[in-house]
Amino acid sequence: MAALTAWQALIDIGKIQAGQKVLIHGGSGGVGSFAIQIAKVPDAHVIATASTANQDLLKQLGADVAIDYTKQKFEEIAHDVDLVLDPVGRDTLARSYGVVKKGGMVITIVSRCDETELKKHEIRGASLSSHPNAAELTEITKLIEAGKIKPVVSQVLPLTDAARADAQAATHHTRGKIVLKIADEPKS
Ligand SMILES: NC(=O)c1ccc[n+]([C@@H]2O[C@H](COP(=O)([O-])OP(=O)(O)OC[C@H]3O[C@@H](n4cnc5c(N)ncnc54)[C@H](OP(=O)(O)O)[C@@H]3O)[C@@H](O)[C@H]2O)c1
């Protein structure tokens, strides 16, 4: 679901092209970590945000520019952006409109775009609710198998620890995804 959401935002709605400037907030999260790698497939220029502890991860995933949002305002670095992907919302979304160039786009997956801000900056906006798509999952699987996309898994927990995993996810500071293990894989 995280990869599909990133795919549907960047490829289906954003239609990103080589060389376009893409700002990905929460680049170390479930959606963001896939989004950075998916944006690099057509060779977009990726600017990504996360806290200090995740700066190395942003670079490893392929971000051209990594911004530590705890130390610097992203709008001081990102300008004339073609597309912003917002999995954070609130203040992060509110400050994103101003970094997009005319005709560009803000896609949020957690909120709604402010129509007044969109008009003021002459940009477009979209709120995405991702949907199942087997063909797109097949494309993503091929990219994973080819080593072009690496899922980031920060923890593997037994299913009995589902509540612990849920509490961690609710912090909105999880690196990539948490895997819940239902059983050991059968030995072949
Ligand atoms: N609309 C849809 O279809 C759809 C689909 C999937 C998910 N979602 C939603 O999208 C949101 C994101 O999900 P997610 O799985 O990517 O994980 P998440 O757990 O919400 O995001 C975690 C990442 O965001 C970073 N982060 C937190 N605050 C930030 C800030 N102010 N600026 C920049 N980065 C920040 C964290 O990095 P640090 O720890 O370094 O701060 C962390 O790595 C969730 O609310 C989820 O429910 C929506």
The ligand as a Tripos MOL2 file, in Angstrom:
@<TRIPOS>MOLECULE
LIG
   48    52     1     0     0
SMALL
NO_CHARGES

@<TRIPOS>ATOM
      1 N1         -4.1000    8.5990    1.3390 N.am      1 LIG1
      2 C1         -3.6090    7.3760    1.2290 C.2       1 LIG1
      3 O1         -3.9860    6.5980    0.3450 O.2       1 LIG1
      4 C2         -2.5640    6.9310    2.2050 C.ar      1 LIG1
      5 C3         -1.8300    5.7520    1.9720 C.ar      1 LIG1
      6 C4         -0.8220    5.3950    2.8630 C.ar      1 LIG1
      7 C5         -0.5770    6.1780    3.9910 C.ar      1 LIG1
      8 N2         -1.3360    7.2930    4.2190 N.ar      1 LIG1
      9 C6         -1.0550    8.1660    5.3790 C.3       1 LIG1
     10 O2          0.1320    8.8620    5.0720 O.3       1 LIG1
     11 C7          0.8270    9.1770    6.2590 C.3       1 LIG1
     12 C8          2.2640    8.7510    6.0850 C.3       1 LIG1
     13 O3          2.3640    7.3650    6.2050 O.3       1 LIG1
     14 P1          3.7750    6.6580    6.2120 P.3       1 LIG1
     15 O4          3.5180    5.2070    6.1980 O.co2     1 LIG1
     16 O5          4.6310    7.2400    5.1390 O.co2     1 LIG1
     17 O6          4.4580    6.8900    7.6010 O.3       1 LIG1
     18 P2          4.5190    7.8680    8.7870 P.3       1 LIG1
     19 O7          4.7700    6.9700    9.8850 O.co2     1 LIG1
     20 O8          3.4240    8.8180    9.0450 O.co2     1 LIG1
     21 O9          5.7590    8.7890    8.3720 O.3       1 LIG1
     22 C9          6.8960    8.5960    9.0110 C.3       1 LIG1
     23 C10         7.9920    9.5130    8.5000 C.3       1 LIG1
     24 O10         7.6340   10.8950    8.4040 O.3       1 LIG1
     25 C11         8.7310   11.6640    8.8970 C.3       1 LIG1
     26 N3          8.2380   12.9280    9.4720 N.ar      1 LIG1
     27 C12         7.5050   13.1160   10.6040 C.ar      1 LIG1
     28 N4          7.2500   14.4390   10.7620 N.ar      1 LIG1
     29 C13         7.8390   15.0810    9.7100 C.ar      1 LIG1
     30 C14         7.9480   16.4460    9.3060 C.ar      1 LIG1
     31 N5          7.3880   17.4380   10.0210 N.pl3     1 LIG1
     32 N6          8.6170   16.7300    8.1620 N.ar      1 LIG1
     33 C15         9.1690   15.7450    7.4280 C.ar      1 LIG1
     34 N7          9.1240   14.4400    7.7550 N.ar      1 LIG1
     35 C16         8.4590   14.1120    8.8850 C.ar      1 LIG1
     36 C17         9.3820   10.7630    9.9480 C.3       1 LIG1
     37 O11        10.7610   10.9730    9.9170 O.3       1 LIG1
     38 P3         11.5070   11.4260   11.2420 P.3       1 LIG1
     39 O12        11.3130   10.3020   12.2260 O.co2     1 LIG1
     40 O13        12.8930   11.5590   10.7580 O.co2     1 LIG1
     41 O14        10.8300   12.6770   11.7170 O.co2     1 LIG1
     42 C18         9.0680    9.3430    9.5170 C.3       1 LIG1
     43 O15        10.1390    8.6500    8.9140 O.3       1 LIG1
     44 C19         0.0800    8.4590    7.4100 C.3       1 LIG1
     45 O16        -0.7250    9.4130    8.0640 O.3       1 LIG1
     46 C20        -0.7850    7.4410    6.6870 C.3       1 LIG1
     47 O17        -1.9780    7.1530    7.3820 O.3       1 LIG1
     48 C21        -2.3010    7.7000    3.3530 C.ar      1 LIG1
@<TRIPOS>BOND
     1     1     2 1
     2     2     3 2
     3     2     4 1
     4     4     5 ar
     5     4    48 ar
     6     5     6 ar
     7     6     7 ar
     8     7     8 ar
     9     8     9 1
    10     8    48 ar
    11     9    10 1
    12     9    46 1
    13    10    11 1
    14    11    12 1
    15    11    44 1
    16    12    13 1
    17    13    14 1
    18    14    15 2
    19    14    16 1
    20    14    17 1
    21    17    18 1
    22    18    19 2
    23    18    20 1
    24    18    21 1
    25    21    22 1
    26    22    23 1
    27    23    24 1
    28    23    42 1
    29    24    25 1
    30    25    26 1
    31    25    36 1
    32    26    27 ar
    33    26    35 ar
    34    27    28 ar
    35    28    29 ar
    36    29    30 ar
    37    29    35 ar
    38    30    31 1
    39    30    32 ar
    40    32    33 ar
    41    33    34 ar
    42    34    35 ar
    43    36    37 1
    44    36    42 1
    45    37    38 1
    46    38    39 2
    47    38    40 1
    48    38    41 1
    49    42    43 1
    50    44    45 1
    51    44    46 1
    52    46    47 1
@<TRIPOS>SUBSTRUCTURE
     1 LIG1         1 GROUP 0 **** ****
